[in-house]
Amino acid sequence: MVKYTKDQLNIIETKKRIIKEVKQGKLSVKSASSLLGITRQGFWKLRNKL
């Protein structure tokens, strides 16, 4: 089993929260990808992964 540090868990939770806000329509994909520092295509891949 993979063990994560507290910082890694915070990053994962932040990514999940951003994805949730995009699904709810509170945040655009463009804004979300900018916040995460990835492309829009990368955001969609991340969304499918998490």
PDB file of N, H, CA, C and O in Angstrom:
ATOM      1  N   MET A   1       0.845  -1.184   0.000  1.00  0.00           N
ATOM      2  CA  MET A   1       0.000   0.000   0.000  1.00  0.00           C
ATOM      3  C   MET A   1       0.887   1.243   0.000  1.00  0.00           C
ATOM      4  O   MET A   1       1.922   1.290   0.665  1.00  0.00           O
ATOM      5  N   VAL A   2       0.464   2.228  -0.748  1.00  0.00           N
ATOM      6  H   VAL A   2      -0.376   2.190  -1.288  1.00  0.00           H
ATOM      7  CA  VAL A   2       1.225   3.471  -0.860  1.00  0.00           C
ATOM      8  C   VAL A   2       0.929   4.343   0.349  1.00  0.00           C
ATOM      9  O   VAL A   2      -0.225   4.513   0.743  1.00  0.00           O
ATOM     10  N   LYS A   3       1.991   4.893   0.933  1.00  0.00           N
ATOM     11  H   LYS A   3       2.928   4.755   0.613  1.00  0.00           H
ATOM     12  CA  LYS A   3       1.816   5.816   2.053  1.00  0.00           C
ATOM     13  C   LYS A   3       2.122   7.224   1.558  1.00  0.00           C
ATOM     14  O   LYS A   3       3.155   7.472   0.937  1.00  0.00           O
ATOM     15  N   TYR A   4       1.203   8.138   1.846  1.00  0.00           N
ATOM     16  H   TYR A   4       0.363   7.937   2.351  1.00  0.00           H
ATOM     17  CA  TYR A   4       1.351   9.517   1.425  1.00  0.00           C
ATOM     18  C   TYR A   4       1.681  10.394   2.618  1.00  0.00           C
ATOM     19  O   TYR A   4       1.262  10.120   3.743  1.00  0.00           O
ATOM     20  N   THR A   5       2.444  11.464   2.356  1.00  0.00           N
ATOM     21  H   THR A   5       2.784  11.687   1.442  1.00  0.00           H
ATOM     22  CA  THR A   5       2.707  12.442   3.399  1.00  0.00           C
ATOM     23  C   THR A   5       1.502  13.369   3.506  1.00  0.00           C
ATOM     24  O   THR A   5       0.620  13.357   2.648  1.00  0.00           O
ATOM     25  N   LYS A   6       1.474  14.160   4.550  1.00  0.00           N
ATOM     26  H   LYS A   6       2.191  14.170   5.247  1.00  0.00           H
ATOM     27  CA  LYS A   6       0.368  15.098   4.756  1.00  0.00           C
ATOM     28  C   LYS A   6       0.261  16.086   3.591  1.00  0.00           C
ATOM     29  O   LYS A   6      -0.840  16.417   3.153  1.00  0.00           O
ATOM     30  N   ASP A   7       1.406  16.554   3.094  1.00  0.00           N
ATOM     31  H   ASP A   7       2.301  16.284   3.450  1.00  0.00           H
ATOM     32  CA  ASP A   7       1.405  17.490   1.970  1.00  0.00           C
ATOM     33  C   ASP A   7       0.844  16.849   0.705  1.00  0.00           C
ATOM     34  O   ASP A   7       0.091  17.483  -0.034  1.00  0.00           O
ATOM     35  N   GLN A   8       1.210  15.600   0.457  1.00  0.00           N
ATOM     36  H   GLN A   8       1.822  15.085   1.057  1.00  0.00           H
ATOM     37  CA  GLN A   8       0.706  14.908  -0.718  1.00  0.00           C
ATOM     38  C   GLN A   8      -0.803  14.714  -0.622  1.00  0.00           C
ATOM     39  O   GLN A   8      -1.512  14.844  -1.620  1.00  0.00           O
ATOM     40  N   LEU A   9      -1.290  14.405   0.565  1.00  0.00           N
ATOM     41  H   LEU A   9      -0.714  14.299   1.375  1.00  0.00           H
ATOM     42  CA  LEU A   9      -2.733  14.245   0.750  1.00  0.00           C
ATOM     43  C   LEU A   9      -3.467  15.555   0.519  1.00  0.00           C
ATOM     44  O   LEU A   9      -4.558  15.565  -0.051  1.00  0.00           O
ATOM     45  N   ASN A  10      -2.876  16.660   0.958  1.00  0.00           N
ATOM     46  H   ASN A  10      -1.990  16.653   1.421  1.00  0.00           H
ATOM     47  CA  ASN A  10      -3.488  17.973   0.740  1.00  0.00           C
ATOM     48  C   ASN A  10      -3.584  18.295  -0.751  1.00  0.00           C
ATOM     49  O   ASN A  10      -4.583  18.849  -1.209  1.00  0.00           O
ATOM     50  N   ILE A  11      -2.544  17.947  -1.502  1.00  0.00           N
ATOM     51  H   ILE A  11      -1.732  17.497  -1.130  1.00  0.00           H
ATOM     52  CA  ILE A  11      -2.543  18.202  -2.943  1.00  0.00           C
ATOM     53  C   ILE A  11      -3.621  17.366  -3.627  1.00  0.00           C
ATOM     54  O   ILE A  11      -4.344  17.862  -4.491  1.00  0.00           O
ATOM     55  N   ILE A  12      -3.724  16.111  -3.240  1.00  0.00           N
ATOM     56  H   ILE A  12      -3.137  15.709  -2.538  1.00  0.00           H
ATOM     57  CA  ILE A  12      -4.735  15.229  -3.823  1.00  0.00           C
ATOM     58  C   ILE A  12      -6.135  15.745  -3.510  1.00  0.00           C
ATOM     59  O   ILE A  12      -6.996  15.760  -4.389  1.00  0.00           O
ATOM     60  N   GLU A  13      -6.370  16.165  -2.282  1.00  0.00           N
ATOM     61  H   GLU A  13      -5.671  16.153  -1.568  1.00  0.00           H
ATOM     62  CA  GLU A  13      -7.680  16.687  -1.892  1.00  0.00           C
ATOM     63  C   GLU A  13      -8.002  17.977  -2.637  1.00  0.00           C
ATOM     64  O   GLU A  13      -9.152  18.205  -3.015  1.00  0.00           O
ATOM     65  N   THR A  14      -7.007  18.813  -2.848  1.00  0.00           N
ATOM     66  H   THR A  14      -6.074  18.628  -2.541  1.00  0.00           H
ATOM     67  CA  THR A  14      -7.218  20.057  -3.593  1.00  0.00           C
ATOM     68  C   THR A  14      -7.617  19.750  -5.034  1.00  0.00           C
ATOM     69  O   THR A  14      -8.531  20.373  -5.575  1.00  0.00           O
ATOM     70  N   LYS A  15      -6.930  18.789  -5.654  1.00  0.00           N
ATOM     71  H   LYS A  15      -6.188  18.283  -5.215  1.00  0.00           H
ATOM     72  CA  LYS A  15      -7.272  18.399  -7.023  1.00  0.00           C
ATOM     73  C   LYS A  15      -8.699  17.871  -7.086  1.00  0.00           C
ATOM     74  O   LYS A  15      -9.447  18.214  -8.002  1.00  0.00           O
ATOM     75  N   LYS A  16      -9.080  17.045  -6.125  1.00  0.00           N
ATOM     76  H   LYS A  16      -8.472  16.767  -5.381  1.00  0.00           H
ATOM     77  CA  LYS A  16     -10.439  16.505  -6.098  1.00  0.00           C
ATOM     78  C   LYS A  16     -11.470  17.610  -5.924  1.00  0.00           C
ATOM     79  O   LYS A  16     -12.534  17.578  -6.542  1.00  0.00           O
ATOM     80  N   ARG A  17     -11.149  18.597  -5.075  1.00  0.00           N
ATOM     81  H   ARG A  17     -10.285  18.623  -4.573  1.00  0.00           H
ATOM     82  CA  ARG A  17     -12.069  19.708  -4.842  1.00  0.00           C
ATOM     83  C   ARG A  17     -12.248  20.542  -6.111  1.00  0.00           C
ATOM     84  O   ARG A  17     -13.359  20.975  -6.417  1.00  0.00           O
ATOM     85  N   ILE A  18     -11.170  20.765  -6.842  1.00  0.00           N
ATOM     86  H   ILE A  18     -10.267  20.413  -6.593  1.00  0.00           H
ATOM     87  CA  ILE A  18     -11.246  21.528  -8.086  1.00  0.00           C
ATOM     88  C   ILE A  18     -12.091  20.778  -9.109  1.00  0.00           C
ATOM     89  O   ILE A  18     -12.921  21.382  -9.788  1.00  0.00           O
ATOM     90  N   ILE A  19     -11.888  19.463  -9.227  1.00  0.00           N
ATOM     91  H   ILE A  19     -11.214  18.971  -8.676  1.00  0.00           H
ATOM     92  CA  ILE A  19     -12.672  18.655 -10.161  1.00  0.00           C
ATOM     93  C   ILE A  19     -14.148  18.702  -9.787  1.00  0.00           C
ATOM     94  O   ILE A  19     -15.008  18.804 -10.662  1.00  0.00           O
ATOM     95  N   LYS A  20     -14.440  18.630  -8.506  1.00  0.00           N
ATOM     96  H   LYS A  20     -13.741  18.548  -7.796  1.00  0.00           H
ATOM     97  CA  LYS A  20     -15.825  18.679  -8.029  1.00  0.00           C
ATOM     98  C   LYS A  20     -16.471  20.014  -8.399  1.00  0.00           C
ATOM     99  O   LYS A  20     -17.628  20.047  -8.818  1.00  0.00           O
ATOM    100  N   GLU A  21     -15.737  21.106  -8.249  1.00  0.00           N
ATOM    101  H   GLU A  21     -14.797  21.079  -7.908  1.00  0.00           H
ATOM    102  CA  GLU A  21     -16.291  22.426  -8.564  1.00  0.00           C
ATOM    103  C   GLU A  21     -16.533  22.581 -10.061  1.00  0.00           C
ATOM    104  O   GLU A  21     -17.479  23.261 -10.460  1.00  0.00           O
ATOM    105  N   VAL A  22     -15.701  21.966 -10.897  1.00  0.00           N
ATOM    106  H   VAL A  22     -14.932  21.414 -10.573  1.00  0.00           H
ATOM    107  CA  VAL A  22     -15.936  21.997 -12.343  1.00  0.00           C
ATOM    108  C   VAL A  22     -17.200  21.219 -12.664  1.00  0.00           C
ATOM    109  O   VAL A  22     -18.019  21.674 -13.462  1.00  0.00           O
ATOM    110  N   LYS A  23     -17.371  20.042 -12.049  1.00  0.00           N
ATOM    111  H   LYS A  23     -16.705  19.672 -11.400  1.00  0.00           H
ATOM    112  CA  LYS A  23     -18.571  19.230 -12.289  1.00  0.00           C
ATOM    113  C   LYS A  23     -19.835  19.978 -11.881  1.00  0.00           C
ATOM    114  O   LYS A  23     -20.878  19.833 -12.519  1.00  0.00           O
ATOM    115  N   GLN A  24     -19.744  20.781 -10.812  1.00  0.00           N
ATOM    116  H   GLN A  24     -18.897  20.898 -10.293  1.00  0.00           H
ATOM    117  CA  GLN A  24     -20.893  21.533 -10.321  1.00  0.00           C
ATOM    118  C   GLN A  24     -21.121  22.820 -11.109  1.00  0.00           C
ATOM    119  O   GLN A  24     -22.131  23.494 -10.909  1.00  0.00           O
ATOM    120  N   GLY A  25     -20.204  23.164 -11.991  1.00  0.00           N
ATOM    121  H   GLY A  25     -19.383  22.616 -12.153  1.00  0.00           H
ATOM    122  CA  GLY A  25     -20.345  24.365 -12.800  1.00  0.00           C
ATOM    123  C   GLY A  25     -19.893  25.642 -12.102  1.00  0.00           C
ATOM    124  O   GLY A  25     -20.146  26.743 -12.591  1.00  0.00           O
ATOM    125  N   LYS A  26     -19.231  25.500 -10.971  1.00  0.00           N
ATOM    126  H   LYS A  26     -19.026  24.606 -10.573  1.00  0.00           H
ATOM    127  CA  LYS A  26     -18.758  26.671 -10.231  1.00  0.00           C
ATOM    128  C   LYS A  26     -17.431  27.198 -10.779  1.00  0.00           C
ATOM    129  O   LYS A  26     -17.054  28.342 -10.524  1.00  0.00           O
ATOM    130  N   LEU A  27     -16.731  26.356 -11.531  1.00  0.00           N
ATOM    131  H   LEU A  27     -17.037  25.426 -11.739  1.00  0.00           H
ATOM    132  CA  LEU A  27     -15.405  26.698 -12.031  1.00  0.00           C
ATOM    133  C   LEU A  27     -15.292  26.195 -13.465  1.00  0.00           C
ATOM    134  O   LEU A  27     -15.733  25.088 -13.774  1.00  0.00           O
ATOM    135  N   SER A  28     -14.703  27.006 -14.341  1.00  0.00           N
ATOM    136  H   SER A  28     -14.344  27.905 -14.090  1.00  0.00           H
ATOM    137  CA  SER A  28     -14.538  26.574 -15.731  1.00  0.00           C
ATOM    138  C   SER A  28     -13.331  25.649 -15.853  1.00  0.00           C
ATOM    139  O   SER A  28     -12.438  25.655 -15.005  1.00  0.00           O
ATOM    140  N   VAL A  29     -13.322  24.861 -16.916  1.00  0.00           N
ATOM    141  H   VAL A  29     -14.047  24.856 -17.604  1.00  0.00           H
ATOM    142  CA  VAL A  29     -12.197  23.959 -17.167  1.00  0.00           C
ATOM    143  C   VAL A  29     -10.930  24.773 -17.382  1.00  0.00           C
ATOM    144  O   VAL A  29      -9.850  24.381 -16.939  1.00  0.00           O
ATOM    145  N   LYS A  30     -11.063  25.899 -18.058  1.00  0.00           N
ATOM    146  H   LYS A  30     -11.940  26.218 -18.417  1.00  0.00           H
ATOM    147  CA  LYS A  30      -9.903  26.765 -18.311  1.00  0.00           C
ATOM    148  C   LYS A  30      -9.316  27.276 -16.996  1.00  0.00           C
ATOM    149  O   LYS A  30      -8.098  27.266 -16.818  1.00  0.00           O
ATOM    150  N   SER A  31     -10.165  27.718 -16.083  1.00  0.00           N
ATOM    151  H   SER A  31     -11.154  27.726 -16.227  1.00  0.00           H
ATOM    152  CA  SER A  31      -9.702  28.205 -14.781  1.00  0.00           C
ATOM    153  C   SER A  31      -9.092  27.080 -13.958  1.00  0.00           C
ATOM    154  O   SER A  31      -8.058  27.260 -13.315  1.00  0.00           O
ATOM    155  N   ALA A  32      -9.736  25.920 -13.982  1.00  0.00           N
ATOM    156  H   ALA A  32     -10.576  25.774 -14.505  1.00  0.00           H
ATOM    157  CA  ALA A  32      -9.243  24.779 -13.213  1.00  0.00           C
ATOM    158  C   ALA A  32      -7.870  24.339 -13.704  1.00  0.00           C
ATOM    159  O   ALA A  32      -6.974  24.076 -12.902  1.00  0.00           O
ATOM    160  N   SER A  33      -7.706  24.261 -15.008  1.00  0.00           N
ATOM    161  H   SER A  33      -8.434  24.475 -15.660  1.00  0.00           H
ATOM    162  CA  SER A  33      -6.420  23.839 -15.550  1.00  0.00           C
ATOM    163  C   SER A  33      -5.337  24.870 -15.243  1.00  0.00           C
ATOM    164  O   SER A  33      -4.180  24.518 -15.013  1.00  0.00           O
ATOM    165  N   SER A  34      -5.717  26.130 -15.241  1.00  0.00           N
ATOM    166  H   SER A  34      -6.657  26.416 -15.428  1.00  0.00           H
ATOM    167  CA  SER A  34      -4.766  27.193 -14.898  1.00  0.00           C
ATOM    168  C   SER A  34      -4.338  27.083 -13.433  1.00  0.00           C
ATOM    169  O   SER A  34      -3.156  27.231 -13.121  1.00  0.00           O
ATOM    170  N   LEU A  35      -5.280  26.828 -12.545  1.00  0.00           N
ATOM    171  H   LEU A  35      -6.240  26.708 -12.799  1.00  0.00           H
ATOM    172  CA  LEU A  35      -4.972  26.672 -11.129  1.00  0.00           C
ATOM    173  C   LEU A  35      -4.028  25.495 -10.873  1.00  0.00           C
ATOM    174  O   LEU A  35      -3.145  25.559 -10.017  1.00  0.00           O
ATOM    175  N   LEU A  36      -4.236  24.427 -11.631  1.00  0.00           N
ATOM    176  H   LEU A  36      -4.953  24.375 -12.326  1.00  0.00           H
ATOM    177  CA  LEU A  36      -3.421  23.229 -11.452  1.00  0.00           C
ATOM    178  C   LEU A  36      -2.118  23.276 -12.241  1.00  0.00           C
ATOM    179  O   LEU A  36      -1.236  22.442 -12.040  1.00  0.00           O
ATOM    180  N   GLY A  37      -1.999  24.253 -13.139  1.00  0.00           N
ATOM    181  H   GLY A  37      -2.716  24.931 -13.302  1.00  0.00           H
ATOM    182  CA  GLY A  37      -0.772  24.392 -13.926  1.00  0.00           C
ATOM    183  C   GLY A  37      -0.638  23.328 -15.001  1.00  0.00           C
ATOM    184  O   GLY A  37       0.469  22.894 -15.321  1.00  0.00           O
ATOM    185  N   ILE A  38      -1.785  22.903 -15.566  1.00  0.00           N
ATOM    186  H   ILE A  38      -2.684  23.255 -15.306  1.00  0.00           H
ATOM    187  CA  ILE A  38      -1.783  21.892 -16.615  1.00  0.00           C
ATOM    188  C   ILE A  38      -2.657  22.374 -17.769  1.00  0.00           C
ATOM    189  O   ILE A  38      -3.379  23.362 -17.643  1.00  0.00           O
ATOM    190  N   THR A  39      -2.583  21.667 -18.890  1.00  0.00           N
ATOM    191  H   THR A  39      -1.996  20.864 -18.992  1.00  0.00           H
ATOM    192  CA  THR A  39      -3.413  22.032 -20.033  1.00  0.00           C
ATOM    193  C   THR A  39      -4.846  21.568 -19.799  1.00  0.00           C
ATOM    194  O   THR A  39      -5.113  20.783 -18.889  1.00  0.00           O
ATOM    195  N   ARG A  40      -5.762  22.057 -20.626  1.00  0.00           N
ATOM    196  H   ARG A  40      -5.546  22.694 -21.366  1.00  0.00           H
ATOM    197  CA  ARG A  40      -7.157  21.617 -20.512  1.00  0.00           C
ATOM    198  C   ARG A  40      -7.271  20.126 -20.805  1.00  0.00           C
ATOM    199  O   ARG A  40      -8.047  19.416 -20.165  1.00  0.00           O
ATOM    200  N   GLN A  41      -6.495  19.659 -21.774  1.00  0.00           N
ATOM    201  H   GLN A  41      -5.865  20.236 -22.294  1.00  0.00           H
ATOM    202  CA  GLN A  41      -6.505  18.228 -22.086  1.00  0.00           C
ATOM    203  C   GLN A  41      -5.980  17.434 -20.891  1.00  0.00           C
ATOM    204  O   GLN A  41      -6.520  16.381 -20.552  1.00  0.00           O
ATOM    205  N   GLY A  42      -4.928  17.944 -20.258  1.00  0.00           N
ATOM    206  H   GLY A  42      -4.489  18.799 -20.534  1.00  0.00           H
ATOM    207  CA  GLY A  42      -4.389  17.298 -19.068  1.00  0.00           C
ATOM    208  C   GLY A  42      -5.397  17.273 -17.937  1.00  0.00           C
ATOM    209  O   GLY A  42      -5.450  16.319 -17.162  1.00  0.00           O
ATOM    210  N   PHE A  43      -6.203  18.332 -17.844  1.00  0.00           N
ATOM    211  H   PHE A  43      -6.160  19.108 -18.474  1.00  0.00           H
ATOM    212  CA  PHE A  43      -7.238  18.369 -16.810  1.00  0.00           C
ATOM    213  C   PHE A  43      -8.259  17.264 -17.040  1.00  0.00           C
ATOM    214  O   PHE A  43      -8.656  16.584 -16.093  1.00  0.00           O
ATOM    215  N   TRP A  44      -8.692  17.075 -18.290  1.00  0.00           N
ATOM    216  H   TRP A  44      -8.370  17.627 -19.059  1.00  0.00           H
ATOM    217  CA  TRP A  44      -9.685  16.042 -18.579  1.00  0.00           C
ATOM    218  C   TRP A  44      -9.128  14.648 -18.290  1.00  0.00           C
ATOM    219  O   TRP A  44      -9.856  13.771 -17.824  1.00  0.00           O
ATOM    220  N   LYS A  45      -7.841  14.445 -18.566  1.00  0.00           N
ATOM    221  H   LYS A  45      -7.250  15.157 -18.945  1.00  0.00           H
ATOM    222  CA  LYS A  45      -7.223  13.159 -18.243  1.00  0.00           C
ATOM    223  C   LYS A  45      -7.170  12.961 -16.736  1.00  0.00           C
ATOM    224  O   LYS A  45      -7.431  11.866 -16.239  1.00  0.00           O
ATOM    225  N   LEU A  46      -6.831  14.017 -16.013  1.00  0.00           N
ATOM    226  H   LEU A  46      -6.619  14.907 -16.417  1.00  0.00           H
ATOM    227  CA  LEU A  46      -6.799  13.946 -14.543  1.00  0.00           C
ATOM    228  C   LEU A  46      -8.184  13.665 -13.996  1.00  0.00           C
ATOM    229  O   LEU A  46      -8.343  12.873 -13.067  1.00  0.00           O
ATOM    230  N   ARG A  47      -9.179  14.310 -14.565  1.00  0.00           N
ATOM    231  H   ARG A  47      -9.050  14.954 -15.320  1.00  0.00           H
ATOM    232  CA  ARG A  47     -10.559  14.115 -14.116  1.00  0.00           C
ATOM    233  C   ARG A  47     -10.980  12.654 -14.255  1.00  0.00           C
ATOM    234  O   ARG A  47     -11.635  12.101 -13.371  1.00  0.00           O
ATOM    235  N   ASN A  48     -10.603  12.041 -15.359  1.00  0.00           N
ATOM    236  H   ASN A  48     -10.070  12.489 -16.077  1.00  0.00           H
ATOM    237  CA  ASN A  48     -10.941  10.628 -15.578  1.00  0.00           C
ATOM    238  C   ASN A  48     -10.140   9.716 -14.650  1.00  0.00           C
ATOM    239  O   ASN A  48     -10.605   8.639 -14.276  1.00  0.00           O
ATOM    240  N   LYS A  49      -8.950  10.146 -14.287  1.00  0.00           N
ATOM    241  H   LYS A  49      -8.572  11.020 -14.592  1.00  0.00           H
ATOM    242  CA  LYS A  49      -8.067   9.335 -13.445  1.00  0.00           C
ATOM    243  C   LYS A  49      -8.521   9.317 -11.978  1.00  0.00           C
ATOM    244  O   LYS A  49      -8.446   8.282 -11.316  1.00  0.00           O
ATOM    245  N   LEU A  50      -8.991  10.468 -11.474  1.00  0.00           N
ATOM    246  H   LEU A  50      -9.052  11.309 -12.012  1.00  0.00           H
ATOM    247  CA  LEU A  50      -9.376  10.545 -10.062  1.00  0.00           C
ATOM    248  C   LEU A  50     -10.783  10.172  -9.873  1.00  0.00           C
ATOM    249  O   LEU A  50     -11.278  10.181  -8.746  1.00  0.00           O
TER     250      LEU A  50
END
